[in-house]
């Protein structure tokens, strides 16, 4: 091989190097394509249908009749101060009856869980908007 062949081979290799380098710079600096837009989903199942799927029944009227006034969390257990319908507020311990076929299943930090014939629903403690003191008992 003479010097002309070496120079031509070097020029071809340099051109291949430049083409490869340019390709990878373009590939690596390209922005990823935008994700496709989500398809519009129609809500076909109603909440009542979903509630009866496993034999339970939604009872929103019962939850509206129950008002939570306070939550007591003690070392021995927990209780909630509730009123059902037009009753005055009174304390009910865990497992206590809240009326027809309803009982207090669980007491949480800001809500209670009611079990009504196997269907559980949560009733929240109202927000303290009066600016008065909030008492936590543990």
MODELLER restraints for C-alpha pairs under 7 A, 6 or more apart:
rsr = mdl.restraints
at = mdl.atoms
rsr.add(forms.Gaussian(group=physical.xy_distance, feature=features.Distance(at['CA:48:A'], at['CA:58:A']), mean=6.60, stdev=0.5))
rsr.add(forms.Gaussian(group=physical.xy_distance, feature=features.Distance(at['CA:51:A'], at['CA:57:A']), mean=5.34, stdev=0.5))
rsr.add(forms.Gaussian(group=physical.xy_distance, feature=features.Distance(at['CA:51:A'], at['CA:58:A']), mean=5.78, stdev=0.5))
rsr.add(forms.Gaussian(group=physical.xy_distance, feature=features.Distance(at['CA:56:A'], at['CA:118:A']), mean=6.41, stdev=0.5))
rsr.add(forms.Gaussian(group=physical.xy_distance, feature=features.Distance(at['CA:56:A'], at['CA:119:A']), mean=5.28, stdev=0.5))
rsr.add(forms.Gaussian(group=physical.xy_distance, feature=features.Distance(at['CA:57:A'], at['CA:119:A']), mean=6.26, stdev=0.5))
rsr.add(forms.Gaussian(group=physical.xy_distance, feature=features.Distance(at['CA:58:A'], at['CA:119:A']), mean=6.93, stdev=0.5))
rsr.add(forms.Gaussian(group=physical.xy_distance, feature=features.Distance(at['CA:63:A'], at['CA:123:A']), mean=6.73, stdev=0.5))
rsr.add(forms.Gaussian(group=physical.xy_distance, feature=features.Distance(at['CA:65:A'], at['CA:84:A']), mean=5.56, stdev=0.5))
rsr.add(forms.Gaussian(group=physical.xy_distance, feature=features.Distance(at['CA:65:A'], at['CA:85:A']), mean=4.81, stdev=0.5))
rsr.add(forms.Gaussian(group=physical.xy_distance, feature=features.Distance(at['CA:66:A'], at['CA:82:A']), mean=6.76, stdev=0.5))
rsr.add(forms.Gaussian(group=physical.xy_distance, feature=features.Distance(at['CA:66:A'], at['CA:83:A']), mean=5.78, stdev=0.5))
rsr.add(forms.Gaussian(group=physical.xy_distance, feature=features.Distance(at['CA:66:A'], at['CA:84:A']), mean=4.62, stdev=0.5))
rsr.add(forms.Gaussian(group=physical.xy_distance, feature=features.Distance(at['CA:66:A'], at['CA:85:A']), mean=6.35, stdev=0.5))
rsr.add(forms.Gaussian(group=physical.xy_distance, feature=features.Distance(at['CA:67:A'], at['CA:82:A']), mean=5.54, stdev=0.5))
rsr.add(forms.Gaussian(group=physical.xy_distance, feature=features.Distance(at['CA:67:A'], at['CA:83:A']), mean=5.37, stdev=0.5))
rsr.add(forms.Gaussian(group=physical.xy_distance, feature=features.Distance(at['CA:67:A'], at['CA:84:A']), mean=6.58, stdev=0.5))
rsr.add(forms.Gaussian(group=physical.xy_distance, feature=features.Distance(at['CA:68:A'], at['CA:81:A']), mean=6.07, stdev=0.5))
rsr.add(forms.Gaussian(group=physical.xy_distance, feature=features.Distance(at['CA:68:A'], at['CA:82:A']), mean=4.55, stdev=0.5))
rsr.add(forms.Gaussian(group=physical.xy_distance, feature=features.Distance(at['CA:68:A'], at['CA:83:A']), mean=6.77, stdev=0.5))
rsr.add(forms.Gaussian(group=physical.xy_distance, feature=features.Distance(at['CA:68:A'], at['CA:124:A']), mean=6.96, stdev=0.5))
rsr.add(forms.Gaussian(group=physical.xy_distance, feature=features.Distance(at['CA:68:A'], at['CA:125:A']), mean=5.44, stdev=0.5))
rsr.add(forms.Gaussian(group=physical.xy_distance, feature=features.Distance(at['CA:69:A'], at['CA:81:A']), mean=5.33, stdev=0.5))
rsr.add(forms.Gaussian(group=physical.xy_distance, feature=features.Distance(at['CA:69:A'], at['CA:82:A']), mean=5.59, stdev=0.5))
rsr.add(forms.Gaussian(group=physical.xy_distance, feature=features.Distance(at['CA:69:A'], at['CA:125:A']), mean=6.66, stdev=0.5))
rsr.add(forms.Gaussian(group=physical.xy_distance, feature=features.Distance(at['CA:70:A'], at['CA:80:A']), mean=5.78, stdev=0.5))
rsr.add(forms.Gaussian(group=physical.xy_distance, feature=features.Distance(at['CA:70:A'], at['CA:81:A']), mean=4.85, stdev=0.5))
rsr.add(forms.Gaussian(group=physical.xy_distance, feature=features.Distance(at['CA:71:A'], at['CA:79:A']), mean=6.15, stdev=0.5))
rsr.add(forms.Gaussian(group=physical.xy_distance, feature=features.Distance(at['CA:71:A'], at['CA:80:A']), mean=4.42, stdev=0.5))
rsr.add(forms.Gaussian(group=physical.xy_distance, feature=features.Distance(at['CA:71:A'], at['CA:81:A']), mean=6.07, stdev=0.5))
rsr.add(forms.Gaussian(group=physical.xy_distance, feature=features.Distance(at['CA:72:A'], at['CA:78:A']), mean=5.57, stdev=0.5))
rsr.add(forms.Gaussian(group=physical.xy_distance, feature=features.Distance(at['CA:72:A'], at['CA:79:A']), mean=5.03, stdev=0.5))
rsr.add(forms.Gaussian(group=physical.xy_distance, feature=features.Distance(at['CA:72:A'], at['CA:80:A']), mean=5.71, stdev=0.5))
rsr.add(forms.Gaussian(group=physical.xy_distance, feature=features.Distance(at['CA:72:A'], at['CA:137:A']), mean=5.97, stdev=0.5))
rsr.add(forms.Gaussian(group=physical.xy_distance, feature=features.Distance(at['CA:73:A'], at['CA:79:A']), mean=6.47, stdev=0.5))
rsr.add(forms.Gaussian(group=physical.xy_distance, feature=features.Distance(at['CA:73:A'], at['CA:137:A']), mean=5.90, stdev=0.5))
rsr.add(forms.Gaussian(group=physical.xy_distance, feature=features.Distance(at['CA:73:A'], at['CA:138:A']), mean=5.02, stdev=0.5))
rsr.add(forms.Gaussian(group=physical.xy_distance, feature=features.Distance(at['CA:74:A'], at['CA:137:A']), mean=6.84, stdev=0.5))
rsr.add(forms.Gaussian(group=physical.xy_distance, feature=features.Distance(at['CA:74:A'], at['CA:138:A']), mean=5.07, stdev=0.5))
rsr.add(forms.Gaussian(group=physical.xy_distance, feature=features.Distance(at['CA:75:A'], at['CA:138:A']), mean=6.93, stdev=0.5))
rsr.add(forms.Gaussian(group=physical.xy_distance, feature=features.Distance(at['CA:78:A'], at['CA:93:A']), mean=6.12, stdev=0.5))
rsr.add(forms.Gaussian(group=physical.xy_distance, feature=features.Distance(at['CA:78:A'], at['CA:94:A']), mean=6.21, stdev=0.5))
rsr.add(forms.Gaussian(group=physical.xy_distance, feature=features.Distance(at['CA:78:A'], at['CA:107:A']), mean=6.46, stdev=0.5))
rsr.add(forms.Gaussian(group=physical.xy_distance, feature=features.Distance(at['CA:79:A'], at['CA:91:A']), mean=6.40, stdev=0.5))
rsr.add(forms.Gaussian(group=physical.xy_distance, feature=features.Distance(at['CA:79:A'], at['CA:92:A']), mean=5.43, stdev=0.5))
rsr.add(forms.Gaussian(group=physical.xy_distance, feature=features.Distance(at['CA:79:A'], at['CA:93:A']), mean=4.13, stdev=0.5))
rsr.add(forms.Gaussian(group=physical.xy_distance, feature=features.Distance(at['CA:79:A'], at['CA:94:A']), mean=5.89, stdev=0.5))
rsr.add(forms.Gaussian(group=physical.xy_distance, feature=features.Distance(at['CA:79:A'], at['CA:107:A']), mean=6.87, stdev=0.5))
rsr.add(forms.Gaussian(group=physical.xy_distance, feature=features.Distance(at['CA:80:A'], at['CA:91:A']), mean=5.47, stdev=0.5))
rsr.add(forms.Gaussian(group=physical.xy_distance, feature=features.Distance(at['CA:80:A'], at['CA:92:A']), mean=5.45, stdev=0.5))
rsr.add(forms.Gaussian(group=physical.xy_distance, feature=features.Distance(at['CA:80:A'], at['CA:93:A']), mean=6.51, stdev=0.5))
rsr.add(forms.Gaussian(group=physical.xy_distance, feature=features.Distance(at['CA:81:A'], at['CA:89:A']), mean=6.11, stdev=0.5))
rsr.add(forms.Gaussian(group=physical.xy_distance, feature=features.Distance(at['CA:81:A'], at['CA:90:A']), mean=5.24, stdev=0.5))
rsr.add(forms.Gaussian(group=physical.xy_distance, feature=features.Distance(at['CA:81:A'], at['CA:91:A']), mean=4.28, stdev=0.5))
rsr.add(forms.Gaussian(group=physical.xy_distance, feature=features.Distance(at['CA:81:A'], at['CA:92:A']), mean=6.33, stdev=0.5))
rsr.add(forms.Gaussian(group=physical.xy_distance, feature=features.Distance(at['CA:82:A'], at['CA:89:A']), mean=5.07, stdev=0.5))
rsr.add(forms.Gaussian(group=physical.xy_distance, feature=features.Distance(at['CA:82:A'], at['CA:90:A']), mean=5.66, stdev=0.5))
rsr.add(forms.Gaussian(group=physical.xy_distance, feature=features.Distance(at['CA:82:A'], at['CA:91:A']), mean=6.36, stdev=0.5))
rsr.add(forms.Gaussian(group=physical.xy_distance, feature=features.Distance(at['CA:83:A'], at['CA:89:A']), mean=4.33, stdev=0.5))
rsr.add(forms.Gaussian(group=physical.xy_distance, feature=features.Distance(at['CA:83:A'], at['CA:90:A']), mean=6.39, stdev=0.5))
rsr.add(forms.Gaussian(group=physical.xy_distance, feature=features.Distance(at['CA:84:A'], at['CA:98:A']), mean=6.99, stdev=0.5))
rsr.add(forms.Gaussian(group=physical.xy_distance, feature=features.Distance(at['CA:94:A'], at['CA:104:A']), mean=5.42, stdev=0.5))
rsr.add(forms.Gaussian(group=physical.xy_distance, feature=features.Distance(at['CA:94:A'], at['CA:105:A']), mean=6.10, stdev=0.5))
rsr.add(forms.Gaussian(group=physical.xy_distance, feature=features.Distance(at['CA:94:A'], at['CA:106:A']), mean=6.54, stdev=0.5))
rsr.add(forms.Gaussian(group=physical.xy_distance, feature=features.Distance(at['CA:95:A'], at['CA:103:A']), mean=5.65, stdev=0.5))
rsr.add(forms.Gaussian(group=physical.xy_distance, feature=features.Distance(at['CA:95:A'], at['CA:104:A']), mean=5.00, stdev=0.5))
rsr.add(forms.Gaussian(group=physical.xy_distance, feature=features.Distance(at['CA:95:A'], at['CA:105:A']), mean=5.66, stdev=0.5))
rsr.add(forms.Gaussian(group=physical.xy_distance, feature=features.Distance(at['CA:96:A'], at['CA:103:A']), mean=5.39, stdev=0.5))
rsr.add(forms.Gaussian(group=physical.xy_distance, feature=features.Distance(at['CA:96:A'], at['CA:104:A']), mean=5.54, stdev=0.5))
rsr.add(forms.Gaussian(group=physical.xy_distance, feature=features.Distance(at['CA:97:A'], at['CA:103:A']), mean=4.34, stdev=0.5))
rsr.add(forms.Gaussian(group=physical.xy_distance, feature=features.Distance(at['CA:97:A'], at['CA:104:A']), mean=6.55, stdev=0.5))
rsr.add(forms.Gaussian(group=physical.xy_distance, feature=features.Distance(at['CA:98:A'], at['CA:104:A']), mean=6.78, stdev=0.5))
rsr.add(forms.Gaussian(group=physical.xy_distance, feature=features.Distance(at['CA:101:A'], at['CA:116:A']), mean=5.70, stdev=0.5))
rsr.add(forms.Gaussian(group=physical.xy_distance, feature=features.Distance(at['CA:101:A'], at['CA:117:A']), mean=5.96, stdev=0.5))
rsr.add(forms.Gaussian(group=physical.xy_distance, feature=features.Distance(at['CA:102:A'], at['CA:114:A']), mean=6.64, stdev=0.5))
rsr.add(forms.Gaussian(group=physical.xy_distance, feature=features.Distance(at['CA:102:A'], at['CA:115:A']), mean=5.56, stdev=0.5))
rsr.add(forms.Gaussian(group=physical.xy_distance, feature=features.Distance(at['CA:102:A'], at['CA:116:A']), mean=4.36, stdev=0.5))
rsr.add(forms.Gaussian(group=physical.xy_distance, feature=features.Distance(at['CA:102:A'], at['CA:117:A']), mean=6.79, stdev=0.5))
rsr.add(forms.Gaussian(group=physical.xy_distance, feature=features.Distance(at['CA:103:A'], at['CA:114:A']), mean=5.81, stdev=0.5))
rsr.add(forms.Gaussian(group=physical.xy_distance, feature=features.Distance(at['CA:103:A'], at['CA:115:A']), mean=5.40, stdev=0.5))
rsr.add(forms.Gaussian(group=physical.xy_distance, feature=features.Distance(at['CA:103:A'], at['CA:116:A']), mean=6.66, stdev=0.5))
rsr.add(forms.Gaussian(group=physical.xy_distance, feature=features.Distance(at['CA:104:A'], at['CA:113:A']), mean=6.32, stdev=0.5))
rsr.add(forms.Gaussian(group=physical.xy_distance, feature=features.Distance(at['CA:104:A'], at['CA:114:A']), mean=4.92, stdev=0.5))
rsr.add(forms.Gaussian(group=physical.xy_distance, feature=features.Distance(at['CA:104:A'], at['CA:115:A']), mean=6.34, stdev=0.5))
rsr.add(forms.Gaussian(group=physical.xy_distance, feature=features.Distance(at['CA:105:A'], at['CA:113:A']), mean=5.50, stdev=0.5))
rsr.add(forms.Gaussian(group=physical.xy_distance, feature=features.Distance(at['CA:105:A'], at['CA:114:A']), mean=5.35, stdev=0.5))
rsr.add(forms.Gaussian(group=physical.xy_distance, feature=features.Distance(at['CA:105:A'], at['CA:115:A']), mean=5.63, stdev=0.5))
rsr.add(forms.Gaussian(group=physical.xy_distance, feature=features.Distance(at['CA:106:A'], at['CA:112:A']), mean=5.77, stdev=0.5))
rsr.add(forms.Gaussian(group=physical.xy_distance, feature=features.Distance(at['CA:106:A'], at['CA:113:A']), mean=4.90, stdev=0.5))
rsr.add(forms.Gaussian(group=physical.xy_distance, feature=features.Distance(at['CA:107:A'], at['CA:113:A']), mean=6.35, stdev=0.5))
rsr.add(forms.Gaussian(group=physical.xy_distance, feature=features.Distance(at['CA:110:A'], at['CA:124:A']), mean=6.08, stdev=0.5))
rsr.add(forms.Gaussian(group=physical.xy_distance, feature=features.Distance(at['CA:110:A'], at['CA:125:A']), mean=5.49, stdev=0.5))
rsr.add(forms.Gaussian(group=physical.xy_distance, feature=features.Distance(at['CA:111:A'], at['CA:122:A']), mean=6.61, stdev=0.5))
rsr.add(forms.Gaussian(group=physical.xy_distance, feature=features.Distance(at['CA:111:A'], at['CA:123:A']), mean=5.57, stdev=0.5))
rsr.add(forms.Gaussian(group=physical.xy_distance, feature=features.Distance(at['CA:111:A'], at['CA:124:A']), mean=4.12, stdev=0.5))
rsr.add(forms.Gaussian(group=physical.xy_distance, feature=features.Distance(at['CA:111:A'], at['CA:125:A']), mean=5.33, stdev=0.5))
rsr.add(forms.Gaussian(group=physical.xy_distance, feature=features.Distance(at['CA:112:A'], at['CA:122:A']), mean=5.67, stdev=0.5))
rsr.add(forms.Gaussian(group=physical.xy_distance, feature=features.Distance(at['CA:112:A'], at['CA:123:A']), mean=5.44, stdev=0.5))
rsr.add(forms.Gaussian(group=physical.xy_distance, feature=features.Distance(at['CA:112:A'], at['CA:124:A']), mean=6.46, stdev=0.5))
rsr.add(forms.Gaussian(group=physical.xy_distance, feature=features.Distance(at['CA:113:A'], at['CA:120:A']), mean=6.47, stdev=0.5))
rsr.add(forms.Gaussian(group=physical.xy_distance, feature=features.Distance(at['CA:113:A'], at['CA:121:A']), mean=5.56, stdev=0.5))
rsr.add(forms.Gaussian(group=physical.xy_distance, feature=features.Distance(at['CA:113:A'], at['CA:122:A']), mean=4.41, stdev=0.5))
rsr.add(forms.Gaussian(group=physical.xy_distance, feature=features.Distance(at['CA:113:A'], at['CA:123:A']), mean=6.37, stdev=0.5))
rsr.add(forms.Gaussian(group=physical.xy_distance, feature=features.Distance(at['CA:114:A'], at['CA:120:A']), mean=5.50, stdev=0.5))
rsr.add(forms.Gaussian(group=physical.xy_distance, feature=features.Distance(at['CA:114:A'], at['CA:121:A']), mean=5.36, stdev=0.5))
rsr.add(forms.Gaussian(group=physical.xy_distance, feature=features.Distance(at['CA:114:A'], at['CA:122:A']), mean=6.17, stdev=0.5))
rsr.add(forms.Gaussian(group=physical.xy_distance, feature=features.Distance(at['CA:115:A'], at['CA:121:A']), mean=6.72, stdev=0.5))
